[in-house]
Amino acid sequence: MKKPEKTLKLLPYCFIVLLPFIYLFTGGIIYAIKNKVDLINFVFPSGRRIGIYLNSVFFSFSVAALDTFLGIWAASFLWRLNSPFLCRLRWLTVAFAILPPYIHAMAWSKLFGRLAISFPLFFSGLSRGWFITIAVQTMALLPAATALILSGLLPIEENMVASGQVLAKDPKVWWRIVLPTAAPQIISTTGLIFLLSFCDYTIPSLFSINVYAVEPFVEYSSSYNVFRALFTSLPLLVPSVFVFFFSMKNVRKLFLMKREQYVLKSLFQWGLPLRLIQVTSFFILISGAAVLLIVMLFNIEVFKQVPMVISSSTSDIAYTLMISLLASLISLVLCALAAKALNELKNPGILWSIILLPFAIPAPLVGTAIIALFNHPIKLMQFLYNSMLMPVLACTVRFSPVGVLIFSSYLVRLDYSAIEAAGILSGNRIRILFNISFPMLMPAFILTFLSVFFLSIGELGATVMLLPPGMGTLTLKIYNYLHYGANERVMALCLIIVSIVMLPGLLIVILSSKSKKRSGCGFD
């Protein structure tokens, strides 16, 4: 197939996912030239905004450093597990990465509130401020950090580790061989955690900490000028894009590598000091799940509130599921076509960066870009602008890059010899497609769909700007209620979100670990 024909498959993705940003940035350049906007004043915040910006930097660095440290040692604890049961537990512990951060905020806020009542001398001032903000964000992103670092440790060849153990003690092998080998993935994980914290205002706003991520939303709300919102977001956008390109290179390599085996035969004698750090880090990792279970499942009042909450939030639940479902279906088609096109190109080069770039753009700016594209006096545009398509498009734009990575990782490992053999026996391409190719790619379709679906359920930063009048989502309702405390009604709403997100996710992990052929503990 010729290169122009291959790149045609990227057009749907570019038209739906990238067009809002192309329109916004092009219009922003024209607006800046016409109105002689001094962009330097926007790129380098001053006055009140410089303090808020430094808050964002401090917050993001703190969370990234803590998650990297804890993630390394929690992942090292999970890395040497070689029992089949413990290997499944390995991935169940990181399944909480798909939970929206505000769920963790609810659980820890409730816990600190109870501790403040029982021990006012120690906990009375911790329900607001920096400590709980950094702690909650760290706990919310720790499962993701652990999963990414663990994915960097698992491909390390066992022969390399075993050879080192012959010549040196195990702790030295860890410091001199294992850790340097996994260092690129660890550094990329640090960058991604920084990026996710830098562009997020959900947790800080819940605990009365002002960060810069909310400023583009504030600017648009006050001026209704999408281009001023764009200029306001430049201090977020410039470092985010830089960190994104630096981090995603190694993450993309990890997703697209052909994994052979994860055979863990040799035992690792860590020594008492390192073992204590490992166990402590792993305990902190699982404490996030433990706090959620204790706060929600062991409170009978929460379950009493569930029927009433469901009846009063039926429309919010329905809108949330409809938005997530439509976004997942649209993303599935876009991601499959984009991943196929990138996989067929020998040197996709800059195309990969362009396709994944929307992931680095702050959520309020995604909403601003969609508003800029659709908010026009044309009747068709006005109809679309006031419809449910807007939040669906926001979720599609934000999370399709994740779907492209997931789908591409399966295409790289696809056994094309089976498809070629089927082509010899049957010249009917449609029959081969439905009987051979689709069944082989079914895990990719399912995982891509579910990933976008779960992420869309927790989306807030863009959808809050795009929801039509009279329409709300479960996430928005919980976020508004959390400003008044984590009462049983809020906890019941969170329990619904946890049930929607976690139960299918855990089922997929369990089924995939049983059905897929593995060597040792690793998942192919």
Helices and strands as residue ranges (DSSP letters): H 3-7, G 8-10, H 11-13, I 14-18, H 19-34, H 39-43, H 48-79, H 84-93, G 95-98, H 101-118, H 120-123, H 130-153, H 158-167, H 170-173, I 174-178, H 179-198, H 202-206, G 212-214, H 215-223, H 226-232, H 234-256, H 272-292, I 293-297, H 300-312, H 314-344, H 350-356, G 357-360, H 363-374, H 379-385, H 389-412, H 416-425, H 429-432, I 433-437, H 438-457, H 463-466, H 474-482, H 488-515
